[in-house]
Each structure stands twice: as C-alpha cells, then as structure tokens.
C-alpha cells in the first residue's frame, strides 16, 4: 500500500503547474484590468437579451443612432455563455471564466512546445509569450481565439489523422469569435510551407507531386471552409473581419491602431531578437516557420491587439531554433525528474479547474465572499462612468444621449431603465458615416452642433476634463447637471432645443 502511494502521480508536471500559476497570477495581478474595456459589458447585455427573448439578435436595439439596422451578432454563442455565467456569478464570474480559458490555452501551448524542445526551454519561451499576453487579457470573446488558435497549431504540428479534428473545431469557433478565420489561415500557411519545402528541396519541376502530397490537408481546408458556414449568419462571417479593418476604424479605435513601439519597447526588442536569431548562419528554418513569422510580424506591427497572439505563435519557432543553438549553459531534460517524482499530467489542470470552481462559487450573489471577488476584479470608476450612471439611474434624463465611445458598453449594461446610446464598441454595425460623425463631434468640428441637432441629442455624458465638455459649456445651449472626478453630464437648455 505504501509503495502504491509513493508511485501514485499526484504532483503536477511543469505544464500543469504553469497552468495553475497562470490562473493565480491573472486573478491577483490582472483582475483590476480585465474589465477595463466597455465591450465586455455589451457582450453580456446582448447575451442576456438573447436568453430573455429566446432568439438571436439580428438588428440593433441598443442605440438611437443605428436602431433597427441589421447587426451580425457573430459572437452570439460566446455572449450567451457570458450571460449564463453572469446570471450565476455576476461580471466577476465572467472574468474568472476567461482567466480559466487563458490558463488552459497556455497549458496547451506548453505541452505543444514540450514536444519540440525540453521542458526548461519550453518554460522560457511560453513564459515570454504569457508576459506579452497579459495586457491584452480582457474578459472578451477573443480569448476563445487564443484557445482555438493554439489547438489548431497543435493539430497542424501533429498532422496526419489529427487533421480531421479541424473542421468541427472551425464550426464551433465560428460561433464564438470572428477569429475563426485564423484557423483557415494557419491551415493555408502549413500547406504552402510544406509545398515550398519540397519544391525547394526537389526543384520546381516537382510541384505536382508536392501538391499531391498535400491532398489530405487541402481536403481538410476545404471542409473547414464549408464548416465555417455552420452558424446563424452563414458565409457572411468570412467577410466580417474586413468590415472592422477599414481605415476609419483602424485609425480611430485604440486596439486596431498600430502599436507605439516607443511604448512597446520590450516587444520591439523581442522582435529584433527573433529577427537576429533567424538570420544566424547554419540555423535551419523551414518555410512553414518563415511564413508564420512573416504573418505574425506583420499582424503585430499593424494592430496592437495582435501582439499577444503573435507572441504565442512565435513559441514553436523559437523552440525549434533554440534546439540548434549551442549555448554555454545547457538546459537539462526534465525526464529524470518526472520519473523520480512521478509527476501527473492531469493534476495541474484539475487543480486549476478546482480553484476556478471555488472562486466562481465565491462570486455568486449569495456568497459571503463576493465582496472579496469584487475587490480583486473591480469595475474601475476610472475606466467606466460608475458614479455618473448611479446618478442617471436615480434621476433619469429624457431624450437621446451622446456618450464617449468607450463608455457605450457600460451604459448599455448598467443604466436602469435602459437608455439607447449614441455609439458603442460595435463599430462594424454603426458603419463609417456614424463613426465619422462621432469623431467630428469629439474633435469639435464645425458640424458638431449640427450633428447633435440631427440626432436630437438632449444630454451628454463625457469625461469632465475633455475639450468637448469645455466647448459645450462655453455656449448657452448646455448646462452641467452632474460632475464627478471622471464624468460630466450636460443637459441641453430646453428653450434652445431645435
């Protein structure tokens, strides 16, 4: 009996321990930032609305500027999941769920990387990816794309029969987040890389045999494209990403802006180190890794939101190149340690799931520990107009509002009774015209007052120290009825309403 207990694998292996550490670190150090984005709140509200009415949202009901306009709720399944979690454990429960998904994602990335190198090198590369991902870990559906993107990478690296898992994976992914297109792109990159590797080795004349060797991956890619249409909106989702990458949006929405490399200094040096590494003589790099590197360097330099995923997908490349380096200090394999301690490949992920379950239960509305969860995962009044919304709920204003873009999601979520917003994070639905009009108002264009009149705006909620508030108060058409450290609420002078 004692011998059985000694050999029973209980302690987590390094990937499992890393999974648990990631979850704990996110709860402790990222809890104050995970709810800073207003999109989290309108996602929850959309999910709650769909649950209440028992059907999908296919047109806008949250704004007065685009009310009734067709809306592709392309993340509908993620929003329903968020709404269910919210009903049990509030917004903190939603945040904990995404922490758990992120922890699983890095657990899978670690296990994938460990197949390419030893555990200690894997720990180095995956830890670097985790560090770069933390600023982008928000309680939003894009975390599903982290998970499914890493799963897709693992399947493609394994190849053969494992590829059959990709079409059903894409079908589920397409109902959770628009990033499912990444799954198709990754498949195409691996096919192109394999073709170029063989043609480079055997010569251009062998292109036909090379193409035939990719018969199964090509069939899987076609099936994956077909599977992507298994969603309420069909193949319209294939063009959806291009709607939100138009110039008007990519120059006006922070997460779509190109990253400021003066601020992203560590990532800048990280990219330079990777470029230096791949340029070293005698290091072999296949075409798949070359194409992956080009794709992710371009993505991360074009839009700041892709820095996190780029860091994750650089990991296999770094692992394979690191194996070719002759370092003065060699990392020893963890195989002997695993055999000595009988480490478990499951206990780490089970411990993470257990801790998530405990914290999720603690965040339920009836739990005495809920104030603790509210403290570590707060709705920060510096990010959202919390006090101003409390004022509006106690003294509701009539008429249409004008609001800051980033506050739209929280206003949709928190105003009671609900008041339609001017704009929120659904930039694809509002379209270029409304978004440009919003920019003109906040930029104090010559048409500012005309646009406010056009939409019959009766009150404004905007940062109190902004140029727009000062501009509106300088005239006689607006009065300030509320002010706190973050927000001002302005009411139009009734006698001057158009």
C-alpha angles and dihedrals in degrees: 000000000000090000090054091051091049092053097040106112106232107139113084121249118239096271090049092048090048089053091054093046091050091053093048093046091051092050093049103036106021100040093092093054105038093083097043093104117081093213090077090067099049089046088057092045091050091051092048090050092051091050092049096048096036094229142080123271109246100166137036118275099158104070138050094213097058101020112156094011112137111265127194105217089197093168093050097132093049089049093051090050090050091049093051091049090047093054090057103036111008126234091318090061089054091053092049090052092056091047087055092049090050091050091052090048093056091043089057092044090052092050091048091049092047089062088058100044140357124294098258094052088045089052090053096050097041092047090055090051091050092051091054092046098055097081089054097047102112127155093259137115094260087084087072087062089054089055098042093041091056091044089053091049091052092050093048092049090050094045128171115069092358088073090074088074092065103078095053089043091054091047092056093040092053090062093050107045141353089241088086086098086071088067090058092045092051091052091050091049093052091049093048091045093052091048093050092046092055095041090049090051100041102025136257091283089070095062094113096054087044090054091048090053088061095054095115096045090048092051090048090050091052091047089049091053089050091047091052088069092062095102136091092267100045121205093342085092090068090070096037097093090058090058092063096042096064115127095252090060100037090054096044106040117071099220091051094050121103108262119261101241091197087066097033090059096146093051090047091056089043091057091046090051091051092049090049091048096052090047094057113114120251093021111124119218122176125222094254091060091044092054092045091051093049092047096049096041089054093045094049093047093047099048127019092215090071097059092091095051092043090056090051095049093046089064099082091047092050091046093054094044092045090058089061095053119097102216124187088234114050122204111232120226118257092220094100092049091050092051092048097047097032092227118201122233090205108042095075095055090042091051090050091050090048093051090047090051092050094049092043090053089048090055095057115116093249096049118109087216094061093099087058091055090046088055097050095039103033133170096240114222088211089065100037134031094249098154093041091054090051087054092048092049091053095042107024118200123219126232135029123327135218113210142175112271095238093049095055095089094051092046090053090050103040111032113105114221092028117249120195113246130226093232142344139173096299092096093157091062098045091053131206098296098057092039091052090048090052090051091050092053096049090042089055093238121182087258095054097108092040091055092048088051092047092059093038092238109189099176139021131210112192140137107295095225095051126117090238093060092047090048095050093046091050090070130057098247098081136051127195109236098170137022135171135160092287112022144036126202115208124193123202115243102255093219090058098047108127 
